[in-house]
Amino acid sequence: MNIELKGRIDSNNAAETEKEILEKLGDKAGEPVVFDMQDLDYISSAGLRVLLRVRKDHPDMTIINTNPVVYEVLDTTGFTSMMNVEKAYRVVTVEGCEEIGRGANGTIYRIDQDNVVKVYNNADALEDIKHEREVARLALILGIPTAISYDVVRIGDSYGSVFELLNARSFSSIIAKEPEKMDWCVKEYVKLLKMIHGTLVPEGKLPDIKETVISWADFLKDYIPEGPWKKLRKMIEEVPHDDHMIHGDYHTKNVELQNDEVLLIDMDTLAVGHPIFELASMYNAFVGYSELAHENMLSFQGFSYETAGIFWKKVLAEYLGTSCERKIKEVEDKASIIGYTRMIRRSIRRNGLNTEQGRKEISYWTEKLLKLIDSVDTLIFSVNELEIEAQVENLNEVQQFVEERLGNIDCPPKPMMQIMLAVEEIFVNIAHYAYAPSRGNATVRVEVTEEPVEVSITFIDNGVPYDPLKKEDPDISIPASERAIGGLGIFLTKQLMDDVIYEYRDGHNILTLKKNI
């Protein structure tokens, strides 16, 4: 039952107010009661005692629409701990306001020069708002630059969170209006992304996105063949647990520039998990959702689909620290598997199978997903690993990949040249002999340790077992005309490196080069 309380409740009228309340309640003891205090201006201890007596017979009691003064009284006296007490929220309109951000659960508008409001899709959004404020505070404490909501307002039939973002501009707006700043946006965007992914979250503070992604895959069980579905689920399950932060909806409308400071907004999707899950949502934002309807990108981000594709590739290259197209494509394929899984599920749940456009999208995404599942064996990636077909014509890509990794540590010219020479000798050797006459892949891994700085380059293949270190060194003292052809590459590698280690394990040749810098 809803009962409105108006004016004042004090020592003069408390008894009369209680009598009126009890008459309205009648003999309905135990039924829920909602007191609407929208027009109540004042309440004293006498009025509070009335509420407590009513609550004895109606323990399920809620107070709504309390003004700030009344709310403070209720909060000070412990009523907000005993029962659900809701403030009266000022009403705000977003009609004609600029949209500056859009996420899975709401849309962000600029309501004046200093402030923005996030309008939630869910009409009963108070719990969502509470959750977002809590995780935003957690992120801020952990060092992530973000804005904290300072007010809750009513907007139409829903609620909104108000943030102070003085003269802030989204990265979407900057890219759309100042395309010459794209490279700057890429660097700052990735810098913040790496800060997020480098932030360790205390256990239990944020949900694990992997559990959510598994639920997406489970949804597809009845919509894709059993074999690919089992492989999809297995690959997701094999992604290791990771307690580092991910944003979950990291696109350019959720990154703001305010007074030369880059801020992250729209924090309700904050979680923990492996970066591949973050990259999947980014793939959807810049490619997937607009793949069949390019105009969607313009209405969503404010720039063209072509611009979004360029930005996405640049971001991947910056994040992975390489311009190697093969490495970028490898990670993009892994991310898009999760991205397509999510989009198919989303469309089906939104009645997509019952519309022509929906069926077209679901069919297209499903075809892409099945091809990717067939060609990818793991969703895990490392920025320091390159898997490539062991063919001599791929040597340049291998050398470029290694050289970029060494460039990140400012490797001096001499050891750089020595390492690159050894890389060539080993990779060419694998290309010529590991799989002959067939073909196969090799993995090249670059690792750096500090104090002292040591570079390790590891080559892994599953070709025929072969330990090159067992080969006898050539006698370089005899005349050239008497020397046997071959063997110089491994000999030279051993001379140039500080250590060369070989092992055969689990069906793989593993050769590691070590060089002190």
Long-range contacts (C-beta under 8 A, 24 or more apart in sequence): 1-25, 1-28, 1-31, 1-32, 1-33, 1-34, 2-34, 2-36, 3-33, 3-34, 3-35, 3-36, 4-35, 4-36, 4-38, 4-39, 5-35, 5-36, 5-37, 5-39, 5-40, 6-39, 6-40, 7-39, 7-40, 7-41, 7-42, 8-40, 8-41, 8-42, 8-43, 9-40, 9-42, 9-43, 9-44, 9-46, 9-47, 9-50, 10-42, 10-43, 10-44, 10-46, 10-47, 11-44, 11-46, 14-44, 14-46, 14-47, 14-49, 14-50, 17-47, 17-50, 18-50, 18-53, 18-54, 21-50, 21-54, 22-54, 25-54, 25-57, 25-58, 29-57, 29-58, 30-57, 30-58, 30-59, 30-60, 31-58, 31-60, 32-58, 32-60, 32-61, 32-62, 33-58, 33-60, 33-61, 33-62, 34-61, 34-62, 34-63, 34-64, 35-61, 35-62, 35-63, 35-64, 36-64, 36-65, 37-63, 37-64, 37-65, 37-66, 37-67, 37-70, 37-88, 38-64, 38-65, 38-67, 38-88, 40-66, 40-67, 40-70, 41-67, 41-69, 41-70, 42-69, 42-70, 43-70, 43-73, 43-74, 45-77, 48-73, 48-74, 48-77, 48-79, 51-79, 55-82, 55-83, 62-86, 64-88, 86-126, 87-152, 89-152, 89-153, 89-154, 89-159, 90-151, 90-153, 90-154, 91-153, 91-154, 91-155, 92-117, 92-153, 92-154, 92-155, 92-160, 92-162, 93-155, 94-119, 94-155, 94-160, 100-168, 100-170, 100-173, 100-253, 100-256, 101-170, 101-253, 101-254, 101-256, 101-265, 101-266, 102-253, 102-300, 103-249, 103-254, 103-266, 103-268, 103-269, 104-248, 104-249, 104-268, 104-269, 105-268, 105-269, 106-160, 106-266, 106-268, 108-253, 108-265, 108-266, 110-165, 111-162, 113-166, 113-167, 114-164, 114-165, 114-166, 114-167, 115-162, 115-163, 115-164, 115-165, 116-162, 116-163, 116-165, 116-168, 116-265, 117-153, 117-155, 117-160, 117-161, 117-162, 117-163, 118-149, 118-160, 118-161, 118-163, 118-265, 118-266, 119-155, 119-158, 119-159, 119-160, 120-158, 120-159, 120-160, 120-161, 121-158, 122-158, 123-157, 123-158, 125-158, 125-159, 126-152, 126-159, 128-268, 129-159, 129-161, 131-268, 132-161, 132-267, 132-268, 133-161, 135-206, 135-267, 135-268, 135-270, 136-267, 136-270, 138-201, 138-205, 138-206, 138-270, 139-199, 139-245, 139-264, 139-267, 139-270, 142-199, 142-201, 142-245, 143-195, 143-199, 144-195, 144-196, 144-199, 144-245, 144-264, 145-192, 145-261, 145-262, 145-263, 145-264, 146-263, 146-264, 146-265, 146-267, 147-256, 147-263, 147-265, 163-265, 165-256, 165-258, 165-263, 165-265, 166-258, 166-259, 167-258, 167-259, 168-256, 168-257, 168-258, 168-263, 169-256, 169-257, 169-258, 170-252, 170-253, 170-254, 170-255, 170-256, 170-257, 171-252, 171-253, 171-255, 171-256, 171-257, 172-251, 172-252, 172-253, 172-301, 172-302, 172-303, 173-302, 174-257, 175-252, 175-301, 175-302, 175-303, 175-307, 175-311, 176-301, 176-302, 176-303, 176-307, 179-307, 182-307, 182-310, 182-311, 182-314, 183-314, 185-252, 185-311, 186-311, 186-314, 186-315, 186-318, 187-318, 188-255, 188-257, 188-262, 189-252, 189-255, 189-315, 190-315, 190-318, 190-319, 191-262, 192-255, 192-262, 192-264, 193-247, 193-250, 193-278, 193-315, 193-319, 194-319, 196-245, 196-246, 196-247, 196-250, 196-264, 196-278, 197-244, 197-245, 197-246, 197-275, 197-278, 198-244, 199-244, 199-245, 200-243, 200-244, 200-245, 201-243, 201-244, 201-245, 201-272, 203-243, 206-245, 206-270, 206-271, 206-272, 207-271, 207-272, 208-241, 208-271, 208-272, 208-273, 209-246, 209-248, 209-271, 209-272, 209-273, 209-277, 210-236, 210-239, 210-241, 210-273, 210-274, 210-277, 212-271, 213-277, 213-280, 213-338, 213-341, 213-342, 216-338, 216-341, 216-342, 216-345, 217-341, 219-345, 219-348, 219-349, 220-341, 220-344, 220-345, 223-344, 223-348, 223-366, 224-366, 224-369, 224-370, 225-370, 228-369, 228-370, 228-373, 228-374, 231-373, 232-337, 232-341, 232-369, 232-373, 235-337, 235-373, 235-376, 235-377, 235-378, 235-379, 236-338, 236-379, 238-378, 238-379, 238-380, 239-273, 239-274, 239-276, 239-277, 239-379, 239-380, 240-274, 240-380, 242-272, 242-273, 242-274, 242-275, 243-272, 244-272, 244-273, 244-275, 245-270, 245-271, 245-272, 246-270, 246-271, 246-272, 246-273, 246-275, 246-277, 246-278, 247-278, 248-277, 248-278, 248-281, 249-281, 249-285, 250-278, 250-281, 250-282, 250-285, 251-281, 251-282, 251-285, 251-286, 251-301, 252-301, 252-311, 253-300, 253-301, 253-302, 274-379, 274-380, 276-331, 276-334, 276-335, 276-338, 276-379, 276-380, 276-381, 277-338, 279-316, 279-319, 279-331, 279-334, 279-335, 280-335, 280-336, 280-337, 280-338, 280-339, 280-342, 281-339, 281-342, 282-312, 282-315, 282-335, 283-312, 283-332, 283-335, 283-336, 283-339, 284-339, 284-342, 284-343, 286-311, 286-312, 287-312, 287-336, 287-339, 288-336, 288-339, 288-340, 288-343, 288-365, 289-343, 291-364, 292-360, 292-361, 292-364, 319-383, 320-383, 321-383, 321-404, 321-405, 321-408, 322-383, 322-400, 322-401, 322-404, 322-405, 323-400, 323-404, 324-386, 324-397, 324-400, 324-401, 324-404, 326-386, 326-388, 326-397, 327-386, 327-401, 330-381, 330-387, 331-381, 333-372, 333-375, 333-376, 334-376, 334-378, 334-379, 334-380, 334-381, 336-368, 336-372, 337-369, 337-372, 337-373, 337-376, 337-379, 338-379, 340-365, 340-366, 340-368, 340-369, 340-372, 341-369, 344-369, 382-445, 384-445, 384-446, 384-447, 385-443, 385-444, 385-445, 385-446, 386-443, 386-444, 387-441, 387-442, 387-443, 387-444, 388-441, 388-442, 388-443, 388-444, 389-439, 389-440, 389-441, 389-442, 390-427, 390-430, 390-431, 390-434, 390-435, 390-439, 390-440, 390-441, 390-442, 390-461, 390-463, 391-431, 391-439, 392-428, 392-431, 392-432, 394-431, 395-424, 395-427, 395-428, 395-431, 398-423, 398-427, 398-444, 399-423, 399-424, 401-444, 401-446, 402-444, 402-446, 402-457, 405-446, 405-448, 406-446, 406-455, 409-448, 409-453, 409-455, 409-517, 411-455, 411-517, 412-517, 415-455, 415-515, 415-516, 415-517, 418-496, 418-497, 418-515, 419-455, 419-457, 419-496, 419-497, 419-513, 419-515, 421-492, 421-493, 421-496, 422-457, 422-492, 422-493, 422-496, 422-497, 422-513, 422-515, 423-457, 423-513, 425-489, 425-490, 425-492, 425-493, 426-457, 426-459, 426-489, 426-493, 426-511, 426-513, 427-459, 428-489, 429-468, 429-489, 429-490, 430-459, 430-461, 430-463, 430-509, 433-463, 433-464, 433-466, 434-461, 434-463, 434-464, 434-466, 434-509, 435-461, 435-463, 435-464, 452-516, 452-517, 453-516, 453-517, 454-498, 454-514, 454-515, 454-516, 454-517, 455-514, 455-515, 455-517, 456-512, 456-513, 456-514, 457-512, 457-513, 457-515, 458-510, 458-511, 458-512, 458-513, 459-509, 459-510, 459-511, 459-512, 460-508, 460-509, 460-510, 461-508, 461-509, 462-507, 462-508, 462-509, 463-509, 465-504, 465-509, 466-509, 467-502, 467-504, 468-502, 468-511, 469-494, 469-500, 469-502
